[in-house]
């Protein structure tokens, strides 16, 4: 009977260790989708062209961990930038056409400085959205549609 009790105790301890290990290996908590909103526009001149820059912010940027935007030299570079961020941010119009991208944001607060530009005479899309692409986990977070005017 002692050997049965000892085996049962050993099995219980081993089972508890397995459960503890599995819970520590569980997937990280799911992050929320970004909540994008339009801040305003500004007129800029770049290479002799008159452009309108459409500026955006993400209202829930404080819910993203800093390591999401850490330099990731082990991942593919962004052009010549070999220390591009782990997470890249792309802006799309409502039909899915890419308007701009950011591959070197350094912290969640930098989500308050995202934008796209169009030549002054170009009518902007009615709505845009962003995607955060966590290249380390291959996870994408898509925002709501945001206006291009106030």
N, C-alpha and C positions, 0 to 999 in steps of 0.2 A: 504494500500500500504506500510506503514511503517513496518508492521509486515513481509511482504514478503521480503523487503529489508534487514531487520534485520536477518531473517532466511537465506537468501542467503549469507550474510556476515558471519554468524556463520558457515554455511556449508563450505564456502570457507576456513575459518580458520582451521576447523577441517580436511578438506581434505589436507591442506598444512602440518599440524602436522603429519598426517598419512604418507604422502610422505616422510617427513623428517625422521620419525622413520624408515621406510622401507629402506631408503638409508643408514642409520647408521647400520642397521642389515644385510646389504648385505655381501655376501661372501668376504673374504679377497682377495686381488689380487693374481692371479695365479703366482706361482714362475716358473722360467725357469727350464728346465731339466739340470742336471749337465753336464759340458763338461769335460770329463775325458781325461787325457793324461799321458803317461808313462814318468817317470823321469829317471829311470835307475834301475840297480840291484846291489845287494851287497851280498857277501858271508858271512854267519854267522854260528856259531856252537851253537847248542842248545841241551842240554842233550846228548852230544856226537855225535849228528848227524850233518853232513854237509848239510846246506840248502842254497838255493838262495832266497833272499827276493826281490820281485818285487815291486818297489815303484811308487806311483802315486800321482797326484795332480788334483785339479779341477780348471780350469782356471776362471770360473765365480763364485767362492765361495763368493766373496764380494757382490753378489746379494741376498744372503740369510740372513735373519734377525737373530740376536744373539739369540732371544727367541726360535728359532727352535731347538737350541742345549742346552737349559737350562735344569737343573736337573728336573725330573718329578716324584717325589716320589709317586704321586697319580696313576701313571700308573704302569703296571706290572714291576717287577724288572728284572734285567739281572743277572741271577744266584743269588749270594748273594749281589749284588750291588742294594740297595734299592733306590738309587738316580740316576738311569740310566737316560740318556738324553731323551728328548722328541722324538728326531729323531735318529733312528738307521741307520747305513750304512752297506750294505752288498756288497761284491764283488763276481761276478759270472763269470764263463767262458762262451764262446759264446753259449754253449748248455744249459745253465741254472744251471750248478752245482755250488753250493755255495763253495767258496774258503776261505773266511774269513769274519768276521763281527766286527763292532765297535758299542758298545752301550753306550759309555761314552765320546764321543767327546764333548768338552765344549764350542766350538765357531766355527763359519764358517771357520776360518783360519786353524783349525785342519784338514780340508779336504785336506790339503797339505801333510799330514803325513799318508796316508792310504796305505796298502800293503797286499800282501799275500806271503806265503813262500811254496816252494816245495823242496823235497830232491834233492840234486845236480844232480843225474842221471835221474830225471824225466823231460821229455820234457814238457815245459809249453804249455798251450793252445795258439793258435794263437792270440786270442782276449779275452778281458774281458770287463765287464761293471759293473757299480754300480747302486744300488737302494737306494735312501734316503726314509725311511719310517717314515713319520710324524705320530706318534702313536696317537697324540691328535686329529687330523682331519681325520685320516685313509686315508691319501693321499700318494701316492708313486710317486717319480720322478726318471725316468730311464735315464741313461746316454747313450751316444754314445758308440760304440765298440772302444776300445783302444788297440793298439799293446802291445805285451809283450817283444818286442826288439826295439832297437833304429834303 
